[in-house]
Amino acid sequence: MPRAISHIAFITLFLAALGTAGPALAQTAQCDTERDVEARALDELTWKQLNRVYEEVGEENFDAAYDDLQNMLRRAGRDAYLQAVLYQALAQVEWSRRNYDASLAHFERAVELDTLPNQTHFALMYQIAQLYFMNERYQDALDALALWFCTVPQDQVTSHAYVLKASINIQKEDFPAALEAIDTAIAMDDEPKESWYQTKLAAHLELRQYPEAARTLELLVARWPDKKTYWTQLSQIYYRLEQRDRALATMALAYRKGMLDKQSDLTYLSSLYNDAGVPYKAAEVLEQGIRAGVVQATKSHWTMVAENWYSAEELQKALVAFREAGAVDPDGDIDLRRGFILVDLEDWPTALEALNDALEKGGLGERRTAEAYLLRGMAHFNLGRFEAADDDWRRAARYDNTRDAARQWINHLREERQRRAS
């Protein structure tokens, strides 16, 4: 975007405007019309007055510079060349104090007078296009830039002009035109800027050109490998393209480089490992993120860790994660799930503890409550607590889903008591 010009740039533009080169032929207000500019020079008094303006601008005394130029303009009479020089100076002063509407009007008047040397004339045309862009007059900006393109000698057209054209078209949501312009800029320049590729990427994404977006991101990752955003975006594009292995490899490499520092990064990577059938890594990444304070220690996050450890057959690690999940769960569901694993492991004391927690917290619903009573009865039985086991199984027998199993256990308990009594 245009910025307030420096004192040096201000003087440089004036020197170009006051140059004494011979007549120049170029195109002007219409592309096919040649302009014949006669060389001009300013008298000594005008030079001194402009030098004073330079000094005022250098001291950022813009109000005084503006007043002096207005006085000079009133005395310029019908001298079109002098008027153009002064309008250009007024435009630069207004630019410097960020009065862009006024600056634009003065630039336009300087160009309309059509008396400045080509170098300055073309520079002002370009600045007019920039100011239209700044003022969100995008079609006017494109029209002005198109006139500049067909007026300025082709060897003076730079990649930056195509970047400006691309930026205007992005604002107009003409993404094919933006792509054409930014691709031209990139092809013209030996060292394209990062922001140019960002513009290209934005256009591809708006057009849903995901393979092209992936190629652009691959280049961004190669040239600016320390920018995490490019890694995560590339992985997401691969995922959209159903290239899941590439999506995972990209995020895994970013993780190894220590670039993933947000909860969304780590949960995404964990889900990629899970989708790929690598539950060990899915659990490890997420648990490390929780313990590092990057991922919130919520019930859902700890549950995901636990389920992945369980899928990886790391039962002790799964139990630890389920315990963590249960600690932040007001209901007993997680404790019941821990109880199931502990029963499978025949760790009866710890299973009893988990099942007690599940039933005390409640919130299980009928089916899960019945299962909790059935399992706790098994824990009591294996710990030799037959009365407590009998109580739990009788409770479980009140529910349809556990009635048959509970009755079988009650019969088994009766037989065990008879065996011990004989």
N, C-alpha and C positions, 0 to 999 in steps of 0.2 A: 504494500500500500504506500502511496506517496507520503512523504514526511516533510516537515518544515525544512527548507534548504539551508545549508550553511552559508556563512559569509563568503567563503571561497567559491562555492558553487554559484552563488548569486553574481559575483563578479565575472566568473567564467562565462556565464550565459550572456552577460552584457557585452563582453569582449567579442563573443561570436556574433552578436547582433550588430556590433559596430565595425565588424571586419571590413577591409577595403579590397577584398578580392574582386576580380573582374566580373562581368555579367555572367549569371548562372542560368541555365535552362533546366526547368523541372516542371512537373505537373502540379496543379494547384487545386482549386475547389472541385474540379471534375477530373476524373482520371485521365482523360484523353486531351486535356488542355495544358499546353506548355506555358510556363511562366518565365518571363525575361526580367530579371531583377538587376537594375542598374546599381553599380557600386556607389555608396554614399559615405560621407564622413561628417562627424559633428564638429561644430566650431569649438573654439577653446573655452568659451564661457559655459557652454552646455556641458563640456567635459568636466569642468570644475564643479558645476552644480551636481552632476551625477556622482562625482567622487565624494562629495559631502553626503549624498544618499548612501553610498557604500559604507561610509564610516558609521552612519546612524544605524544601518542594518547590522553592522558588525558589533555595535554596542547594544543591539536588540532594542533600539529606540524606534520602534516601528511606526508609532503615531507621527513622530516628526518626519520620518522618511516619507510617509504617505502624504502628509500636508505639503511637503516640498515638491513632490511629484505632481500633485494636483495643481499647484501654482505654475509649474513648468508647462503642464498640459494646457492651461488656459492661455499661456503665451505662445503656444506652438502654432497658432493660426491654422493654415491649410496644409502645412508640411506633413504629408501622410507618413513619411519615413520617421520623422521625429515623434509623431503621435504613436506609431507602432512601437517604437523603442520605449516610450513612456508607459504605454498600456502594458507592455510586457513587464516593465519594472513594477508597476502597480500590482500586477498579478502576482509577482514573486513576493512582494511585501505582504499581500493578503494571504498568500500560501504560508509564509513564515509565521503569521499570527493565526493560522488555521481558520481563516474566513474563506472556506472553499467555494461557496457560491459566488462571492464577489471575485475571487481569484479566477474562477471559470469565465465569468463575464468579461474580465479584462483580457484573458488569453484569447477568447473568441474574437474580440475586437482587434487585437494585434494581428491575428491571422487574416481576418477579413480585409484589413488594409493592404495585405499582400505586397509588402515592400521590404521585408527583412530578408537577409541572406538565407540560402537554403538550409544550412545547418541549424540555424535558430528557428526558421519557419517550421521545419520538420519536427524539431524538439517540442515546439509549442503544440503542434497538432497531437503529438503523442501524449503530452501532459493533459490536453483537453480530454482525450479518451480516458485517461486515468481518473480525472476529476468526475467525469460522468459516472464512472464505476464507483467511486467513493460515495457519490450522491445517490446510488442505487438506481440510476437511470441507465439500465443495462442495454436497452436497444440503442439508445443514443451513443453509448460507449462503443458498442459493436460497429455502428455506422461510422463513427469517427475513426475507429481503428482501421476499418476497411479502407477508408479514404487515405489514411496514412500508409497502409500497406501498398496501395497502388500508386502512391505519389513518391515515396522515398525511393532512392536507388536501391536495387535489390541487394547490393553488397553491403548496405548499411542496415539491413533487417537482421535483428539479433534473435536469439532464442527467447530472450525475455519478453519480446513482443508476443510470441506465440503462447507463452505462459499467461500473459495478461488476457489474451483471447480465450484461452482455456478457462481461466478464472471467471470471466464474464459469462461464458456459456454454462458453467456449473451453476451460477446464480440463476440463470434463465432456465435451468433444468433441461438444457439441450445437451444431453450427455454424449451422444455420438459426435457432435461438433467439438465438445470439450476434449474427447479422446483424440480426435484427429489433430487438434492444435497441440495438445501436450505431447503426443507422440512425435510431432514435428520438432518441437522444442528439444526433446530428449535426443533425437537423432542429430540435431545440429550442434550439440554441445559435447565437448570432450569430457566434461565433469558435470553431469546433470545433478541438480540439487535434490536433496531428500524430499523436500516439499513437492517437487514435480511428480515424483513417483507416488506420493500421497494423493495428489490430485488424480492421477491416472487410476489408482486403486479405487478411489471414491466413485469415479465414473463407471468402472467395471462392476462394482457392487450395486450401484443404482440400476444398471442394466441387467443385473443378475448373470453376468458373464463370469461364472465362478472359476472355470479353468484358467481364464486370462487373469483373474484376480489372484489365483494361486501362483501363477508364474511371476506376477508383479511382487507378491509377498516373498517369494523365494529370493528374488533379487534384493529386496529390502533387507531380508535376514542376512544375506551374504555380505552386503555392504555396510550395514549398521547392525552388527550382531549383538550389541549391548542393549538394544531396544526391546524390552519384553513384549510390548504390544504386538510387534510383528510376529513373534513366535506364537502367541496365543491366537492371533487372527488366522495365521497360516494353518494351525491345527484345526481350528473351527471350520475353515473352508475345506480342508481335506475331509473332515467328518461329513460335511454337507455333500461332498462328492462321493461319499461312501468309500473313501480310502482310509479305512479305520486304522490300518497298520501305520500309515504315514502320520495320521493325526496323533497316535500314541507316541511314535518315535520322536516327533517334534516336541511335544510337551515333556517327554521324559528327558530329552537333552536339555531343554530349558531348566528343568528341575535340577539336573546334575550341575548346571552352571550357576545354581543358586539364585535364579531369577524369579521364581514363583513365590510371591510374598503376600498374596491375598487369599482369603478363604475360597473365593470362587475359582481361583487357579487350582488349588489343591483338591477341591471336591470334583472339579472337572477331570483332573488327571486320575484321581482314584476311580471315577466312573469309567474312564477309558480302560484302565487295567481290568476292572471288573468285566466290562464288555468283551475284553480280549481273553477272558478265562484265566486271568492271573490274579486270583483273590489275595494271595500273600502280599503282593506289591500294593494292591488296592487298600488293604488294611494298614500296611506299614506307612504309606504316604499320609493317609488321613490321621492315623494315631499320632504320628510325629508332628503333624500340623496342629493337632489339638494340644499336645503337651508343650509345644512351642508358643502357644497363645495366639497362633494365626487363625486357627479354626475354632469357632465357639464350641464349648464343651456342652452341647445340648444332648437331649435324649436321642434325637434322630441321628446325629453324627456318631455318637458312641455306638448306637445300634448298628449303623452301617459298618463300623469297624468290627464289631463283634460278629456280625453275619459273615463278613469276609474272612475273618480268622477261622470261623467255624467251617466255611467252605474249603479253606486251605488245610483243614484237619489239624489246626493249631488250637486244641480245645482249651488248654490252660490260658492262652492269650485271649481266647473268646470269652472265657469266664471273667477275666479281669475287665474286659471291655463291657460285658453285660452288667457287671457290678457297678461300673462307673455310670452306665446308662440308668440303672435302677436308682442310683443315688440322687438323680435329678428328675426322676419320674414320680409324680404324685400317686399314680396308680400302680397296681401290682403286676402288670403284664410282663415287664422286663424281668422281674424277680422270678416269675413263674417259668419264663423261658430258661433262665439260669438253672432253675430247679430241674427241668427236664434233662439238661446236660449232666448235672451232678448225679441224678439218678442213674443215667446211662453209665457214668463212671463209677457208680456204687460208692460215691463219697457221701455216706449217709448223714454224718453230722452237719456238713456244710449244706447238703441238700435240704435238711430239716430247717436250717437257718433261712435259706432262700425262700422256702415255701411258707414259713411263718411270716416273713416280710410280705410276700404276695397276698396272703389272706388278710393280714392286718391292714394293708393299704386298701385292698378291695378294688372296686371298679373293673372287675374282670368279666362281668356278665355271667349268665348261668352256666354255659358250657365250660368256660375256663375255670370257673369256681369249682365245678364238679371235678375237673381234672386235678386241680390243686389239692382237693381233699383226698382224692384217690392216691396221688403221689405221696402226700404227707403221711398217709396211712402206711405206705410201703416203707418210708423212712423210719417211722416209729417201730414198725414190725422188725426191721433188720437191726434196729438198736435195742431190741428186746422189750420195747414198751408196748406190750400187747393191749392194754386197756385204751391207751391213746390211739393205737392203730384201729381198734374196733370202733371207737367213737367216730374217727374220720371216715371209715368205710361205710358206716351207717348213714353218715351225712351224704356221702357220694351216692349211696343207693337211692336217695330221694330224687335224683336227676335222671332223666331218660338216657342221656348219652353215656353214663357211667354205671347204670344200675346193674347190668349183667356182670361187668368186671368186678364191681364192688362186692356182689354176692359171692362170686368165686373166691375172692380174697377172704371174705368172712368165713366161708367154709374151710378154706385152707388154714385160717387161724384156729378154728375149732379143732381141726385135726391135729394141729401142732400142739395145742394145749392138752389134748387127750394123749398124744404121744409122750409128752413130758410128764403127765400124771401117772402113766403106767409104769 
